[in-house]
Amino acid sequence: MRCERYWQDGILQIERGETDPHHRACLDCRRAHRERERLVRALSGLGAGSSGDPGWQARVWRRIACEPAAWPRS
C-alpha cells in the first residue's frame, strides 16, 4: 500500500467509529483496513483451547527466590 494517510490518521478515526472521507474514497486504504481486521481476528484466536504449562508460574517464582538480591544502584 502506498497511501500513508491511512496509517497516520485514518485508522484511528475508523477504530473510534468516526467517518473518514479518505477511507471511503481510497480503495487501497479500505483493502488495507480489511487485511488488518483479518489479521487482528486471526491473532486473537492464537492459543485458543490451549491451557499451557500449569507449572510455569511456580517455576518462575522458585527461580526468582534463588537469585541473589541485586545491589542498589547509586
PQR file of N, CA, C, O and H, with PARSE charges and radii, in Angstrom:
ATOM      1  N   MET A   1       0.838  -1.170   0.000 -0.4000 1.5000
ATOM      2  CA  MET A   1       0.000   0.000   0.000 -0.0000 2.0000
ATOM      3  C   MET A   1       0.887   1.240   0.000  0.5500 1.7000
ATOM      4  O   MET A   1       1.873   1.307   0.734 -0.5500 1.4000
ATOM      5  N   ARG A   2       0.540   2.191  -0.804 -0.4000 1.5000
ATOM      6  CA  ARG A   2       1.351   3.396  -0.930 -0.0000 2.0000
ATOM      7  C   ARG A   2       0.770   4.589  -0.177  0.5500 1.7000
ATOM      8  O   ARG A   2       1.422   5.629  -0.083 -0.5500 1.4000
ATOM      9  H   ARG A   2      -0.261   2.136  -1.400  0.4000 1.0000
ATOM     10  N   CYS A   3      -0.408   4.465   0.346 -0.4000 1.5000
ATOM     11  CA  CYS A   3      -1.100   5.599   0.952 -0.0000 2.0000
ATOM     12  C   CYS A   3      -0.766   5.716   2.442  0.5500 1.7000
ATOM     13  O   CYS A   3      -1.195   4.888   3.246 -0.5500 1.4000
ATOM     14  H   CYS A   3      -0.938   3.621   0.269  0.4000 1.0000
ATOM     15  N   GLU A   4      -0.004   6.739   2.801 -0.4000 1.5000
ATOM     16  CA  GLU A   4       0.388   6.935   4.199 -0.0000 2.0000
ATOM     17  C   GLU A   4      -0.742   7.540   5.030  0.5500 1.7000
ATOM     18  O   GLU A   4      -0.715   7.464   6.259 -0.5500 1.4000
ATOM     19  H   GLU A   4       0.345   7.411   2.148  0.4000 1.0000
ATOM     20  N   ARG A   5      -1.716   8.128   4.383 -0.4000 1.5000
ATOM     21  CA  ARG A   5      -2.824   8.787   5.092 -0.0000 2.0000
ATOM     22  C   ARG A   5      -3.532   7.810   6.020  0.5500 1.7000
ATOM     23  O   ARG A   5      -3.859   8.166   7.152 -0.5500 1.4000
ATOM     24  H   ARG A   5      -1.739   8.190   3.385  0.4000 1.0000
ATOM     25  N   TYR A   6      -3.769   6.613   5.573 -0.4000 1.5000
ATOM     26  CA  TYR A   6      -4.473   5.601   6.370 -0.0000 2.0000
ATOM     27  C   TYR A   6      -3.720   5.321   7.655  0.5500 1.7000
ATOM     28  O   TYR A   6      -4.326   5.261   8.726 -0.5500 1.4000
ATOM     29  H   TYR A   6      -3.504   6.324   4.653  0.4000 1.0000
ATOM     30  N   TRP A   7      -2.419   5.148   7.569 -0.4000 1.5000
ATOM     31  CA  TRP A   7      -1.622   4.781   8.739 -0.0000 2.0000
ATOM     32  C   TRP A   7      -1.422   5.956   9.683  0.5500 1.7000
ATOM     33  O   TRP A   7      -1.222   5.749  10.880 -0.5500 1.4000
ATOM     34  H   TRP A   7      -1.927   5.196   6.700  0.4000 1.0000
ATOM     35  N   GLN A   8      -1.472   7.187   9.175 -0.4000 1.5000
ATOM     36  CA  GLN A   8      -1.235   8.350  10.032 -0.0000 2.0000
ATOM     37  C   GLN A   8      -2.454   8.707  10.874  0.5500 1.7000
ATOM     38  O   GLN A   8      -2.344   8.826  12.094 -0.5500 1.4000
ATOM     39  H   GLN A   8      -1.635   7.355   8.203  0.4000 1.0000
ATOM     40  N   ASP A   9      -3.605   8.879  10.249 -0.4000 1.5000
ATOM     41  CA  ASP A   9      -4.786   9.358  10.969 -0.0000 2.0000
ATOM     42  C   ASP A   9      -6.009   8.488  10.773  0.5500 1.7000
ATOM     43  O   ASP A   9      -6.773   8.257  11.710 -0.5500 1.4000
ATOM     44  H   ASP A   9      -3.694   8.783   9.257  0.4000 1.0000
ATOM     45  N   GLY A  10      -6.192   8.011   9.571 -0.4000 1.5000
ATOM     46  CA  GLY A  10      -7.434   7.330   9.218 -0.0000 2.0000
ATOM     47  C   GLY A  10      -7.753   6.121  10.070  0.5500 1.7000
ATOM     48  O   GLY A  10      -8.908   5.920  10.446 -0.5500 1.4000
ATOM     49  H   GLY A  10      -5.571   8.199   8.809  0.4000 1.0000
ATOM     50  N   ILE A  11      -6.767   5.321  10.378 -0.4000 1.5000
ATOM     51  CA  ILE A  11      -7.029   4.097  11.135 -0.0000 2.0000
ATOM     52  C   ILE A  11      -7.578   4.419  12.524  0.5500 1.7000
ATOM     53  O   ILE A  11      -8.429   3.692  13.036 -0.5500 1.4000
ATOM     54  H   ILE A  11      -5.829   5.484  10.072  0.4000 1.0000
ATOM     55  N   LEU A  12      -7.098   5.504  13.135 -0.4000 1.5000
ATOM     56  CA  LEU A  12      -7.594   5.885  14.459 -0.0000 2.0000
ATOM     57  C   LEU A  12      -9.044   6.336  14.385  0.5500 1.7000
ATOM     58  O   LEU A  12      -9.851   5.986  15.246 -0.5500 1.4000
ATOM     59  H   LEU A  12      -6.407   6.095  12.719  0.4000 1.0000
ATOM     60  N   GLN A  13      -9.374   7.103  13.370 -0.4000 1.5000
ATOM     61  CA  GLN A  13     -10.758   7.551  13.212 -0.0000 2.0000
ATOM     62  C   GLN A  13     -11.691   6.363  13.018  0.5500 1.7000
ATOM     63  O   GLN A  13     -12.764   6.309  13.619 -0.5500 1.4000
ATOM     64  H   GLN A  13      -8.718   7.388  12.671  0.4000 1.0000
ATOM     65  N   ILE A  14     -11.297   5.441  12.206 -0.4000 1.5000
ATOM     66  CA  ILE A  14     -12.132   4.274  11.917 -0.0000 2.0000
ATOM     67  C   ILE A  14     -12.313   3.436  13.170  0.5500 1.7000
ATOM     68  O   ILE A  14     -13.422   2.981  13.449 -0.5500 1.4000
ATOM     69  H   ILE A  14     -10.425   5.485  11.718  0.4000 1.0000
ATOM     70  N   GLU A  15     -11.241   3.222  13.936 -0.4000 1.5000
ATOM     71  CA  GLU A  15     -11.336   2.429  15.159 -0.0000 2.0000
ATOM     72  C   GLU A  15     -12.226   3.099  16.203  0.5500 1.7000
ATOM     73  O   GLU A  15     -12.846   2.415  17.018 -0.5500 1.4000
ATOM     74  H   GLU A  15     -10.340   3.592  13.709  0.4000 1.0000
ATOM     75  N   ARG A  16     -12.294   4.421  16.185 -0.4000 1.5000
ATOM     76  CA  ARG A  16     -13.174   5.138  17.118 -0.0000 2.0000
ATOM     77  C   ARG A  16     -14.610   5.180  16.606  0.5500 1.7000
ATOM     78  O   ARG A  16     -15.503   5.676  17.293 -0.5500 1.4000
ATOM     79  H   ARG A  16     -11.791   4.977  15.523  0.4000 1.0000
ATOM     80  N   GLY A  17     -14.832   4.665  15.413 -0.4000 1.5000
ATOM     81  CA  GLY A  17     -16.175   4.664  14.841 -0.0000 2.0000
ATOM     82  C   GLY A  17     -16.518   5.955  14.114  0.5500 1.7000
ATOM     83  O   GLY A  17     -17.673   6.167  13.745 -0.5500 1.4000
ATOM     84  H   GLY A  17     -14.107   4.263  14.854  0.4000 1.0000
ATOM     85  N   GLU A  18     -15.539   6.811  13.907 -0.4000 1.5000
ATOM     86  CA  GLU A  18     -15.762   8.066  13.198 -0.0000 2.0000
ATOM     87  C   GLU A  18     -15.622   7.823  11.700  0.5500 1.7000
ATOM     88  O   GLU A  18     -14.957   6.880  11.270 -0.5500 1.4000
ATOM     89  H   GLU A  18     -14.601   6.638  14.207  0.4000 1.0000
ATOM     90  N   THR A  19     -16.245   8.669  10.931 -0.4000 1.5000
ATOM     91  CA  THR A  19     -16.120   8.528   9.482 -0.0000 2.0000
ATOM     92  C   THR A  19     -14.823   9.182   9.018  0.5500 1.7000
ATOM     93  O   THR A  19     -14.398  10.201   9.560 -0.5500 1.4000
ATOM     94  H   THR A  19     -16.785   9.435  11.281  0.4000 1.0000
ATOM     95  N   ASP A  20     -14.224   8.598   8.040 -0.4000 1.5000
ATOM     96  CA  ASP A  20     -13.009   9.128   7.436 -0.0000 2.0000
ATOM     97  C   ASP A  20     -13.267   9.209   5.942  0.5500 1.7000
ATOM     98  O   ASP A  20     -13.269   8.185   5.259 -0.5500 1.4000
ATOM     99  H   ASP A  20     -14.570   7.769   7.599  0.4000 1.0000
ATOM    100  N   PRO A  21     -13.485  10.418   5.422 -0.5600 1.5000
ATOM    101  CA  PRO A  21     -13.795  10.551   3.991  0.2800 2.0000
ATOM    102  C   PRO A  21     -12.728   9.927   3.095  0.5500 1.7000
ATOM    103  O   PRO A  21     -13.041   9.375   2.040 -0.5500 1.4000
ATOM    104  N   HIS A  22     -11.489  10.014   3.512 -0.4000 1.5000
ATOM    105  CA  HIS A  22     -10.417   9.435   2.705 -0.0000 2.0000
ATOM    106  C   HIS A  22     -10.582   7.917   2.615  0.5500 1.7000
ATOM    107  O   HIS A  22     -10.397   7.331   1.548 -0.5500 1.4000
ATOM    108  H   HIS A  22     -11.235  10.463   4.369  0.4000 1.0000
ATOM    109  N   HIS A  23     -10.923   7.301   3.710 -0.4000 1.5000
ATOM    110  CA  HIS A  23     -11.093   5.845   3.743 -0.0000 2.0000
ATOM    111  C   HIS A  23     -12.199   5.408   2.791  0.5500 1.7000
ATOM    112  O   HIS A  23     -12.075   4.396   2.101 -0.5500 1.4000
ATOM    113  H   HIS A  23     -11.073   7.777   4.577  0.4000 1.0000
ATOM    114  N   ARG A  24     -13.272   6.175   2.761 -0.4000 1.5000
ATOM    115  CA  ARG A  24     -14.380   5.832   1.853 -0.0000 2.0000
ATOM    116  C   ARG A  24     -13.959   5.950   0.393  0.5500 1.7000
ATOM    117  O   ARG A  24     -14.427   5.187  -0.452 -0.5500 1.4000
ATOM    118  H   ARG A  24     -13.372   6.997   3.321  0.4000 1.0000
ATOM    119  N   ALA A  25     -13.083   6.898   0.091 -0.4000 1.5000
ATOM    120  CA  ALA A  25     -12.721   7.160  -1.299 -0.0000 2.0000
ATOM    121  C   ALA A  25     -11.520   6.355  -1.782  0.5500 1.7000
ATOM    122  O   ALA A  25     -11.328   6.208  -2.989 -0.5500 1.4000
ATOM    123  H   ALA A  25     -12.703   7.519   0.777  0.4000 1.0000
ATOM    124  N   CYS A  26     -10.719   5.835  -0.876 -0.4000 1.5000
ATOM    125  CA  CYS A  26      -9.457   5.197  -1.267 -0.0000 2.0000
ATOM    126  C   CYS A  26      -9.559   3.671  -1.187  0.5500 1.7000
ATOM    127  O   CYS A  26      -9.670   3.101  -0.102 -0.5500 1.4000
ATOM    128  H   CYS A  26     -10.876   5.954   0.104  0.4000 1.0000
ATOM    129  N   LEU A  27      -9.520   3.033  -2.334 -0.4000 1.5000
ATOM    130  CA  LEU A  27      -9.609   1.578  -2.396 -0.0000 2.0000
ATOM    131  C   LEU A  27      -8.435   0.918  -1.665  0.5500 1.7000
ATOM    132  O   LEU A  27      -8.626  -0.085  -0.978 -0.5500 1.4000
ATOM    133  H   LEU A  27      -9.430   3.496  -3.216  0.4000 1.0000
ATOM    134  N   ASP A  28      -7.232   1.466  -1.805 -0.4000 1.5000
ATOM    135  CA  ASP A  28      -6.063   0.895  -1.125 -0.0000 2.0000
ATOM    136  C   ASP A  28      -6.238   0.914   0.393  0.5500 1.7000
ATOM    137  O   ASP A  28      -5.897  -0.055   1.071 -0.5500 1.4000
ATOM    138  H   ASP A  28      -7.078   2.281  -2.364  0.4000 1.0000
ATOM    139  N   CYS A  29      -6.764   2.005   0.919 -0.4000 1.5000
ATOM    140  CA  CYS A  29      -6.957   2.110   2.372 -0.0000 2.0000
ATOM    141  C   CYS A  29      -8.035   1.143   2.854  0.5500 1.7000
ATOM    142  O   CYS A  29      -7.879   0.518   3.903 -0.5500 1.4000
ATOM    143  H   CYS A  29      -7.041   2.792   0.368  0.4000 1.0000
ATOM    144  N   ARG A  30      -9.111   1.016   2.111 -0.4000 1.5000
ATOM    145  CA  ARG A  30     -10.158   0.065   2.504 -0.0000 2.0000
ATOM    146  C   ARG A  30      -9.617  -1.353   2.500  0.5500 1.7000
ATOM    147  O   ARG A  30      -9.895  -2.133   3.410 -0.5500 1.4000
ATOM    148  H   ARG A  30      -9.238   1.524   1.259  0.4000 1.0000
ATOM    149  N   ARG A  31      -8.850  -1.683   1.485 -0.4000 1.5000
ATOM    150  CA  ARG A  31      -8.260  -3.015   1.396 -0.0000 2.0000
ATOM    151  C   ARG A  31      -7.293  -3.254   2.561  0.5500 1.7000
ATOM    152  O   ARG A  31      -7.318  -4.318   3.179 -0.5500 1.4000
ATOM    153  H   ARG A  31      -8.623  -1.049   0.746  0.4000 1.0000
ATOM    154  N   ALA A  32      -6.452  -2.277   2.858 -0.4000 1.5000
ATOM    155  CA  ALA A  32      -5.502  -2.412   3.967 -0.0000 2.0000
ATOM    156  C   ALA A  32      -6.239  -2.574   5.291  0.5500 1.7000
ATOM    157  O   ALA A  32      -5.814  -3.350   6.148 -0.5500 1.4000
ATOM    158  H   ALA A  32      -6.432  -1.413   2.356  0.4000 1.0000
ATOM    159  N   HIS A  33      -7.330  -1.854   5.460 -0.4000 1.5000
ATOM    160  CA  HIS A  33      -8.103  -1.966   6.701 -0.0000 2.0000
ATOM    161  C   HIS A  33      -8.725  -3.354   6.834  0.5500 1.7000
ATOM    162  O   HIS A  33      -8.717  -3.938   7.917 -0.5500 1.4000
ATOM    163  H   HIS A  33      -7.675  -1.224   4.764  0.4000 1.0000
ATOM    164  N   ARG A  34      -9.258  -3.878   5.743 -0.4000 1.5000
ATOM    165  CA  ARG A  34      -9.831  -5.233   5.784 -0.0000 2.0000
ATOM    166  C   ARG A  34      -8.763  -6.261   6.125  0.5500 1.7000
ATOM    167  O   ARG A  34      -9.007  -7.169   6.919 -0.5500 1.4000
ATOM    168  H   ARG A  34      -9.264  -3.404   4.863  0.4000 1.0000
ATOM    169  N   GLU A  35      -7.579  -6.125   5.531 -0.4000 1.5000
ATOM    170  CA  GLU A  35      -6.484  -7.057   5.817 -0.0000 2.0000
ATOM    171  C   GLU A  35      -6.042  -6.951   7.274  0.5500 1.7000
ATOM    172  O   GLU A  35      -5.742  -7.961   7.909 -0.5500 1.4000
ATOM    173  H   GLU A  35      -7.381  -5.387   4.887  0.4000 1.0000
ATOM    174  N   ARG A  36      -6.003  -5.748   7.793 -0.4000 1.5000
ATOM    175  CA  ARG A  36      -5.629  -5.557   9.196 -0.0000 2.0000
ATOM    176  C   ARG A  36      -6.672  -6.180  10.116  0.5500 1.7000
ATOM    177  O   ARG A  36      -6.316  -6.835  11.096 -0.5500 1.4000
ATOM    178  H   ARG A  36      -6.247  -4.927   7.277  0.4000 1.0000
ATOM    179  N   GLU A  37      -7.943  -5.986   9.817 -0.4000 1.5000
ATOM    180  CA  GLU A  37      -9.002  -6.599  10.631 -0.0000 2.0000
ATOM    181  C   GLU A  37      -8.900  -8.119  10.604  0.5500 1.7000
ATOM    182  O   GLU A  37      -9.085  -8.774  11.629 -0.5500 1.4000
ATOM    183  H   GLU A  37      -8.231  -5.454   9.021  0.4000 1.0000
ATOM    184  N   ARG A  38      -8.608  -8.676   9.440 -0.4000 1.5000
ATOM    185  CA  ARG A  38      -8.456 -10.128   9.326 -0.0000 2.0000
ATOM    186  C   ARG A  38      -7.281 -10.615  10.178  0.5500 1.7000
ATOM    187  O   ARG A  38      -7.376 -11.647  10.842 -0.5500 1.4000
ATOM    188  H   ARG A  38      -8.458  -8.143   8.607  0.4000 1.0000
ATOM    189  N   LEU A  39      -6.190  -9.879  10.157 -0.4000 1.5000
ATOM    190  CA  LEU A  39      -5.022 -10.227  10.959 -0.0000 2.0000
ATOM    191  C   LEU A  39      -5.343 -10.162  12.455  0.5500 1.7000
ATOM    192  O   LEU A  39      -4.960 -11.054  13.211 -0.5500 1.4000
ATOM    193  H   LEU A  39      -6.113  -9.040   9.618  0.4000 1.0000
ATOM    194  N   VAL A  40      -6.039  -9.116  12.880 -0.4000 1.5000
ATOM    195  CA  VAL A  40      -6.397  -8.975  14.298 -0.0000 2.0000
ATOM    196  C   VAL A  40      -7.281 -10.137  14.733  0.5500 1.7000
ATOM    197  O   VAL A  40      -7.088 -10.681  15.820 -0.5500 1.4000
ATOM    198  H   VAL A  40      -6.350  -8.391  12.266  0.4000 1.0000
ATOM    199  N   ARG A  41      -8.243 -10.524  13.908 -0.4000 1.5000
ATOM    200  CA  ARG A  41      -9.105 -11.665  14.246 -0.0000 2.0000
ATOM    201  C   ARG A  41      -8.285 -12.949  14.346  0.5500 1.7000
ATOM    202  O   ARG A  41      -8.493 -13.749  15.258 -0.5500 1.4000
ATOM    203  H   ARG A  41      -8.401 -10.082  13.025  0.4000 1.0000
ATOM    204  N   ALA A  42      -7.362 -13.147  13.418 -0.4000 1.5000
ATOM    205  CA  ALA A  42      -6.537 -14.360  13.435 -0.0000 2.0000
ATOM    206  C   ALA A  42      -5.643 -14.390  14.676  0.5500 1.7000
ATOM    207  O   ALA A  42      -5.487 -15.440  15.299 -0.5500 1.4000
ATOM    208  H   ALA A  42      -7.193 -12.497  12.677  0.4000 1.0000
ATOM    209  N   LEU A  43      -5.064 -13.261  15.033 -0.4000 1.5000
ATOM    210  CA  LEU A  43      -4.186 -13.213  16.203 -0.0000 2.0000
ATOM    211  C   LEU A  43      -4.953 -13.457  17.494  0.5500 1.7000
ATOM    212  O   LEU A  43      -4.425 -14.065  18.425 -0.5500 1.4000
ATOM    213  H   LEU A  43      -5.191 -12.409  14.527  0.4000 1.0000
ATOM    214  N   SER A  44      -6.187 -12.991  17.554 -0.4000 1.5000
ATOM    215  CA  SER A  44      -6.959 -13.189  18.782 -0.0000 2.0000
ATOM    216  C   SER A  44      -7.290 -14.658  19.003  0.5500 1.7000
ATOM    217  O   SER A  44      -7.574 -15.063  20.130 -0.5500 1.4000
ATOM    218  H   SER A  44      -6.616 -12.497  16.797  0.4000 1.0000
ATOM    219  N   GLY A  45      -7.257 -15.462  17.946 -0.4000 1.5000
ATOM    220  CA  GLY A  45      -7.550 -16.884  18.079 -0.0000 2.0000
ATOM    221  C   GLY A  45      -6.341 -17.738  18.421  0.5500 1.7000
ATOM    222  O   GLY A  45      -6.485 -18.924  18.715 -0.5500 1.4000
ATOM    223  H   GLY A  45      -7.026 -15.134  17.030  0.4000 1.0000
ATOM    224  N   LEU A  46      -5.152 -17.150  18.388 -0.4000 1.5000
ATOM    225  CA  LEU A  46      -3.950 -17.923  18.704 -0.0000 2.0000
ATOM    226  C   LEU A  46      -3.994 -18.398  20.149  0.5500 1.7000
ATOM    227  O   LEU A  46      -4.288 -17.621  21.057 -0.5500 1.4000
ATOM    228  H   LEU A  46      -5.035 -16.186  18.150  0.4000 1.0000
ATOM    229  N   GLY A  47      -3.710 -19.641  20.351 -0.4000 1.5000
ATOM    230  CA  GLY A  47      -3.678 -20.194  21.695 -0.0000 2.0000
ATOM    231  C   GLY A  47      -5.035 -20.584  22.241  0.5500 1.7000
ATOM    232  O   GLY A  47      -5.134 -21.083  23.361 -0.5500 1.4000
ATOM    233  H   GLY A  47      -3.472 -20.273  19.613  0.4000 1.0000
ATOM    234  N   ALA A  48      -6.078 -20.362  21.466 -0.4000 1.5000
ATOM    235  CA  ALA A  48      -7.417 -20.735  21.936 -0.0000 2.0000
ATOM    236  C   ALA A  48      -7.468 -22.246  22.126  0.5500 1.7000
ATOM    237  O   ALA A  48      -7.033 -23.001  21.257 -0.5500 1.4000
ATOM    238  H   ALA A  48      -5.998 -19.956  20.556  0.4000 1.0000
ATOM    239  N   GLY A  49      -7.984 -22.670  23.231 -0.4000 1.5000
ATOM    240  CA  GLY A  49      -8.090 -24.094  23.514 -0.0000 2.0000
ATOM    241  C   GLY A  49      -6.829 -24.689  24.107  0.5500 1.7000
ATOM    242  O   GLY A  49      -6.784 -25.882  24.408 -0.5500 1.4000
ATOM    243  H   GLY A  49      -8.337 -22.056  23.937  0.4000 1.0000
ATOM    244  N   SER A  50      -5.808 -23.871  24.278 -0.4000 1.5000
ATOM    245  CA  SER A  50      -4.553 -24.347  24.847 -0.0000 2.0000
ATOM    246  C   SER A  50      -4.424 -23.812  26.269  0.5500 1.7000
ATOM    247  O   SER A  50      -4.580 -22.614  26.507 -0.5500 1.4000
ATOM    248  H   SER A  50      -5.845 -22.902  24.034  0.4000 1.0000
ATOM    249  N   SER A  51      -4.144 -24.694  27.196 -0.4000 1.5000
ATOM    250  CA  SER A  51      -4.032 -24.251  28.583 -0.0000 2.0000
ATOM    251  C   SER A  51      -2.597 -23.899  28.960  0.5500 1.7000
ATOM    252  O   SER A  51      -2.373 -23.233  29.972 -0.5500 1.4000
ATOM    253  H   SER A  51      -4.018 -25.667  27.002  0.4000 1.0000
ATOM    254  N   GLY A  52      -1.644 -24.324  28.184 -0.4000 1.5000
ATOM    255  CA  GLY A  52      -0.251 -24.044  28.504 -0.0000 2.0000
ATOM    256  C   GLY A  52       0.251 -24.924  29.636  0.5500 1.7000
ATOM    257  O   GLY A  52      -0.422 -25.866  30.054 -0.5500 1.4000
ATOM    258  H   GLY A  52      -1.826 -24.865  27.362  0.4000 1.0000
ATOM    259  N   ASP A  53       1.412 -24.611  30.115 -0.4000 1.5000
ATOM    260  CA  ASP A  53       2.053 -25.385  31.177 -0.0000 2.0000
ATOM    261  C   ASP A  53       1.555 -24.896  32.534  0.5500 1.7000
ATOM    262  O   ASP A  53       1.797 -23.743  32.890 -0.5500 1.4000
ATOM    263  H   ASP A  53       1.958 -23.846  29.776  0.4000 1.0000
ATOM    264  N   PRO A  54       0.872 -25.735  33.294 -0.5600 1.5000
ATOM    265  CA  PRO A  54       0.321 -25.292  34.577  0.2800 2.0000
ATOM    266  C   PRO A  54       1.377 -24.976  35.635  0.5500 1.7000
ATOM    267  O   PRO A  54       1.073 -24.285  36.607 -0.5500 1.4000
ATOM    268  N   GLY A  55       2.601 -25.459  35.473 -0.4000 1.5000
ATOM    269  CA  GLY A  55       3.619 -25.239  36.494 -0.0000 2.0000
ATOM    270  C   GLY A  55       4.579 -24.100  36.220  0.5500 1.7000
ATOM    271  O   GLY A  55       5.508 -23.883  36.998 -0.5500 1.4000
ATOM    272  H   GLY A  55       2.848 -26.020  34.683  0.4000 1.0000
ATOM    273  N   TRP A  56       4.378 -23.365  35.133 -0.4000 1.5000
ATOM    274  CA  TRP A  56       5.361 -22.350  34.760 -0.0000 2.0000
ATOM    275  C   TRP A  56       5.486 -21.254  35.805  0.5500 1.7000
ATOM    276  O   TRP A  56       6.593 -20.799  36.092 -0.5500 1.4000
ATOM    277  H   TRP A  56       3.623 -23.541  34.501  0.4000 1.0000
ATOM    278  N   GLN A  57       4.381 -20.830  36.371 -0.4000 1.5000
ATOM    279  CA  GLN A  57       4.429 -19.727  37.321 -0.0000 2.0000
ATOM    280  C   GLN A  57       5.202 -20.119  38.588  0.5500 1.7000
ATOM    281  O   GLN A  57       6.002 -19.331  39.092 -0.5500 1.4000
ATOM    282  H   GLN A  57       3.482 -21.199  36.138  0.4000 1.0000
ATOM    283  N   ALA A  58       4.969 -21.311  39.093 -0.4000 1.5000
ATOM    284  CA  ALA A  58       5.687 -21.773  40.285 -0.0000 2.0000
ATOM    285  C   ALA A  58       7.187 -21.856  40.006  0.5500 1.7000
ATOM    286  O   ALA A  58       7.999 -21.508  40.863 -0.5500 1.4000
ATOM    287  H   ALA A  58       4.318 -21.951  38.683  0.4000 1.0000
ATOM    288  N   ARG A  59       7.557 -22.318  38.807 -0.4000 1.5000
ATOM    289  CA  ARG A  59       8.985 -22.402  38.461 -0.0000 2.0000
ATOM    290  C   ARG A  59       9.623 -21.014  38.412  0.5500 1.7000
ATOM    291  O   ARG A  59      10.752 -20.824  38.865 -0.5500 1.4000
ATOM    292  H   ARG A  59       6.897 -22.600  38.110  0.4000 1.0000
ATOM    293  N   VAL A  60       8.897 -20.059  37.863 -0.4000 1.5000
ATOM    294  CA  VAL A  60       9.430 -18.695  37.796 -0.0000 2.0000
ATOM    295  C   VAL A  60       9.655 -18.144  39.197  0.5500 1.7000
ATOM    296  O   VAL A  60      10.711 -17.574  39.471 -0.5500 1.4000
ATOM    297  H   VAL A  60       7.980 -20.213  37.494  0.4000 1.0000
ATOM    298  N   TRP A  61       8.678 -18.306  40.092 -0.4000 1.5000
ATOM    299  CA  TRP A  61       8.825 -17.801  41.460 -0.0000 2.0000
ATOM    300  C   TRP A  61       9.957 -18.508  42.197  0.5500 1.7000
ATOM    301  O   TRP A  61      10.675 -17.871  42.968 -0.5500 1.4000
ATOM    302  H   TRP A  61       7.820 -18.769  39.869  0.4000 1.0000
ATOM    303  N   ARG A  62      10.132 -19.798  41.981 -0.4000 1.5000
ATOM    304  CA  ARG A  62      11.245 -20.520  42.616 -0.0000 2.0000
ATOM    305  C   ARG A  62      12.583 -19.975  42.131  0.5500 1.7000
ATOM    306  O   ARG A  62      13.510 -19.779  42.916 -0.5500 1.4000
ATOM    307  H   ARG A  62       9.550 -20.316  41.355  0.4000 1.0000
ATOM    308  N   ARG A  63      12.667 -19.735  40.834 -0.4000 1.5000
ATOM    309  CA  ARG A  63      13.921 -19.222  40.288 -0.0000 2.0000
ATOM    310  C   ARG A  63      14.215 -17.822  40.816  0.5500 1.7000
ATOM    311  O   ARG A  63      15.362 -17.501  41.126 -0.5500 1.4000
ATOM    312  H   ARG A  63      11.913 -19.894  40.196  0.4000 1.0000
ATOM    313  N   ILE A  64      13.192 -16.998  40.919 -0.4000 1.5000
ATOM    314  CA  ILE A  64      13.382 -15.654  41.467 -0.0000 2.0000
ATOM    315  C   ILE A  64      13.868 -15.738  42.909  0.5500 1.7000
ATOM    316  O   ILE A  64      14.762 -14.995  43.314 -0.5500 1.4000
ATOM    317  H   ILE A  64      12.260 -17.258  40.667  0.4000 1.0000
ATOM    318  N   ALA A  65      13.280 -16.641  43.675 -0.4000 1.5000
ATOM    319  CA  ALA A  65      13.660 -16.789  45.085 -0.0000 2.0000
ATOM    320  C   ALA A  65      15.114 -17.228  45.232  0.5500 1.7000
ATOM    321  O   ALA A  65      15.753 -16.897  46.231 -0.5500 1.4000
ATOM    322  H   ALA A  65      12.554 -17.245  43.346  0.4000 1.0000
ATOM    323  N   CYS A  66      15.645 -17.959  44.270 -0.4000 1.5000
ATOM    324  CA  CYS A  66      17.027 -18.453  44.337 -0.0000 2.0000
ATOM    325  C   CYS A  66      18.048 -17.414  43.883  0.5500 1.7000
ATOM    326  O   CYS A  66      19.235 -17.546  44.181 -0.5500 1.4000
ATOM    327  H   CYS A  66      15.126 -18.228  43.459  0.4000 1.0000
ATOM    328  N   GLU A  67      17.607 -16.397  43.177 -0.4000 1.5000
ATOM    329  CA  GLU A  67      18.536 -15.388  42.659 -0.0000 2.0000
ATOM    330  C   GLU A  67      18.997 -14.481  43.795  0.5500 1.7000
ATOM    331  O   GLU A  67      18.205 -14.123  44.667 -0.5500 1.4000
ATOM    332  H   GLU A  67      16.642 -16.290  42.935  0.4000 1.0000
ATOM    333  N   PRO A  68      20.277 -14.109  43.787 -0.5600 1.5000
ATOM    334  CA  PRO A  68      20.740 -13.159  44.804  0.2800 2.0000
ATOM    335  C   PRO A  68      20.111 -11.783  44.563  0.5500 1.7000
ATOM    336  O   PRO A  68      19.820 -11.400  43.430 -0.5500 1.4000
ATOM    337  N   ALA A  69      19.917 -11.068  45.646 -0.4000 1.5000
ATOM    338  CA  ALA A  69      19.336  -9.726  45.529 -0.0000 2.0000
ATOM    339  C   ALA A  69      20.310  -8.813  44.799  0.5500 1.7000
ATOM    340  O   ALA A  69      21.522  -8.903  44.992 -0.5500 1.4000
ATOM    341  H   ALA A  69      20.154 -11.379  46.567  0.4000 1.0000
ATOM    342  N   ALA A  70      19.785  -7.954  43.979 -0.4000 1.5000
ATOM    343  CA  ALA A  70      20.623  -7.002  43.251 -0.0000 2.0000
ATOM    344  C   ALA A  70      21.029  -5.865  44.182  0.5500 1.7000
ATOM    345  O   ALA A  70      20.259  -5.447  45.047 -0.5500 1.4000
ATOM    346  H   ALA A  70      18.800  -7.881  43.823  0.4000 1.0000
ATOM    347  N   TRP A  71      22.247  -5.373  43.991 -0.4000 1.5000
ATOM    348  CA  TRP A  71      22.707  -4.235  44.779 -0.0000 2.0000
ATOM    349  C   TRP A  71      22.000  -2.987  44.285  0.5500 1.7000
ATOM    350  O   TRP A  71      21.776  -2.833  43.084 -0.5500 1.4000
ATOM    351  H   TRP A  71      22.872  -5.712  43.289  0.4000 1.0000
ATOM    352  N   PRO A  72      21.645  -2.090  45.202 -0.5600 1.5000
ATOM    353  CA  PRO A  72      21.008  -0.832  44.775  0.2800 2.0000
ATOM    354  C   PRO A  72      21.979  -0.013  43.936  0.5500 1.7000
ATOM    355  O   PRO A  72      23.179   0.027  44.209 -0.5500 1.4000
ATOM    356  N   ARG A  73      21.454   0.622  42.940 -0.4000 1.5000
ATOM    357  CA  ARG A  73      22.293   1.493  42.096 -0.0000 2.0000
ATOM    358  C   ARG A  73      22.357   2.879  42.717  0.5500 1.7000
ATOM    359  O   ARG A  73      21.386   3.364  43.298 -0.5500 1.4000
ATOM    360  H   ARG A  73      20.480   0.590  42.719  0.4000 1.0000
ATOM    361  N   SER A  74      23.508   3.497  42.584 -0.4000 1.5000
ATOM    362  CA  SER A  74      23.652   4.838  43.174 -0.0000 2.0000
ATOM    363  C   SER A  74      23.473   5.915  42.141  0.5500 1.7000
ATOM    364  O   SER A  74      23.560   7.100  42.463 -0.5500 1.4000
ATOM    365  H   SER A  74      24.297   3.102  42.112  0.4000 1.0000
TER
END
